[in-house]
Amino acid sequence: MNNKEIKFEEALNRLKEITKKLEDNNLEIDDSLKYFEEGVRLYKYCREKLNNVDGKVKLILEQNDDVIKEMDFTDGE
């Protein structure tokens, strides 16, 4: 699975599936390793996407005086 071809939500759902399979303890060691490696790749992909979104949000919130106003999404400002 190429991480660049999937959406964030798909990657997150796949991570949940992998976690469940690994937690069930019904896998052979080689299969466990395969799922673990895929999970690590998906985790890195999701983390990168979230970091990029965070950076874009900060740019959007930048004010005219070049000061970045950081706030939680729940602030309602």
C-alpha positions in Angstrom: 0.0 0.0 0.0 1.4 3.3 -1.0 0.7 5.9 1.7 0.8 8.8 -0.7 -2.2 7.4 -2.6 -4.5 7.1 0.4 -6.4 9.7 2.4 -5.7 10.5 6.0 -9.0 8.9 7.2 -8.2 5.7 5.2 -4.8 5.5 6.8 -6.2 6.0 10.3 -8.9 3.3 9.7 -6.2 0.9 8.5 -4.1 1.6 11.6 -7.1 0.7 13.7 -7.5 -2.6 11.8 -3.8 -3.4 12.2 -3.9 -2.6 15.9 -6.9 -5.0 16.4 -5.1 -7.8 14.5 -2.0 -7.3 16.6 -3.9 -7.2 19.8 -5.8 -10.5 19.0 -2.5 -12.4 19.3 -3.7 -14.9 16.6 -1.0 -14.1 14.1 2.2 -15.9 13.3 5.4 -14.0 14.0 6.1 -13.2 10.4 2.6 -11.8 9.9 2.8 -9.8 13.1 6.0 -8.2 11.8 4.4 -7.5 8.4 1.5 -5.7 10.1 3.8 -3.9 12.5 5.9 -2.5 9.7 2.8 -1.4 7.8 1.5 0.3 11.0 4.7 2.2 11.5 4.6 3.5 7.9 0.9 4.5 8.3 1.7 6.2 11.7 4.5 8.3 10.1 2.2 9.2 7.2 -0.6 10.3 9.5 1.8 12.3 11.7 3.3 14.1 8.7 -0.2 15.0 7.5 -1.2 16.3 10.9 2.0 18.4 11.1 1.3 19.9 7.6 -2.3 20.8 8.6 -1.0 22.4 11.8 1.4 24.5 9.8 -1.4 25.6 7.4 -3.7 26.5 10.2 -1.0 28.7 11.7 -0.5 30.4 8.4 -4.2 31.1 8.0 -4.3 32.6 11.5 -1.3 34.9 10.8 -2.3 38.5 11.3 -1.2 41.6 9.3 1.5 42.4 11.9 3.2 39.1 11.2 2.2 37.7 14.6 0.7 34.3 14.6 -2.3 33.9 16.8 -2.4 30.3 18.0 -5.7 29.0 19.4 -7.5 25.8 20.0 -10.3 25.0 17.5 -12.7 25.0 20.5 -12.0 28.7 21.4 -14.7 29.8 18.9 -12.8 33.0 18.0 
